[in-house]
Amino acid sequence: MANNKEELIQKVQNILEQVRPYLQQDGGDINFVELTEDNVVNVELTGACGTCPFSTMTLKNGVEATLKKALPEIKEVVAINL
């Protein structure tokens, strides 16, 4: 089981790396924090994303949608600092 979780974490991090340039071009960034036991991805939004009023929408419609499309086992993406 732990091996599968490590594999899933690596896949999540790879996808976040693909999304990161889009956030960075707007002055923000995203950091992976953890994958919970129930497949919720906790992230931290930094830079402009940490204070942007649209960051929740970006997180849900952009990051979460991208992750869930590639990895259907992901239940949700939560920014722990919002």
C-alpha positions in Angstrom: 0.0 0.0 0.0 2.8 2.5 0.9 4.4 1.9 -2.4 1.2 2.8 -4.2 0.9 6.0 -2.2 4.5 7.0 -3.0 3.8 6.3 -6.7 0.6 8.5 -6.5 2.5 11.3 -4.7 5.1 11.2 -7.5 2.4 11.5 -10.1 0.7 14.3 -8.3 4.0 16.2 -8.0 4.7 15.7 -11.7 1.3 17.2 -12.6 1.9 20.1 -10.3 5.2 20.7 -12.1 3.3 21.0 -15.4 0.7 23.4 -13.9 3.4 25.5 -12.1 4.5 27.7 -15.1 0.9 28.9 -15.6 0.8 30.1 -12.0 4.2 31.5 -12.1 3.4 33.7 -15.2 0.9 35.4 -13.0 3.4 35.8 -10.1 2.2 32.9 -8.1 3.3 29.3 -7.3 2.1 26.1 -5.8 3.8 23.7 -3.4 2.8 20.1 -2.7 2.3 19.6 1.1 0.8 16.1 1.5 -1.5 13.4 0.2 -3.9 12.4 2.9 -5.0 8.8 3.5 -8.3 9.6 1.7 -6.5 10.9 -1.4 -7.0 14.6 -0.7 -4.0 16.6 -2.0 -3.0 19.5 0.3 -1.1 22.3 -1.4 0.2 25.7 -0.4 -0.4 28.6 -2.8 2.4 31.2 -2.6 3.2 34.6 -4.2 0.3 36.3 -6.0 -1.7 33.1 -5.7 -1.7 33.4 -1.9 -3.5 36.7 -2.0 -5.4 36.5 -5.3 -9.2 36.6 -4.9 -9.5 34.1 -7.8 -7.0 31.6 -6.3 -9.8 29.3 -5.1 -11.3 29.2 -8.6 -7.9 28.6 -10.1 -7.3 25.8 -7.6 -10.6 24.1 -8.2 -11.1 24.7 -12.0 -7.4 24.4 -12.9 -5.3 22.4 -10.6 -7.9 20.1 -9.1 -9.6 19.5 -12.5 -6.2 18.7 -14.1 -5.2 16.3 -11.3 -8.5 14.5 -11.2 -8.5 14.1 -15.0 -5.1 12.4 -14.9 -5.6 10.7 -11.5 -9.2 9.8 -10.9 -8.4 8.5 -7.5 -7.7 12.0 -6.3 -10.8 13.2 -4.3 -10.0 16.9 -3.9 -7.2 19.5 -3.9 -7.1 21.8 -0.8 -5.0 24.9 -0.3 -4.1 24.7 3.4 -3.2 28.4 3.5 -6.4 29.9 2.2 
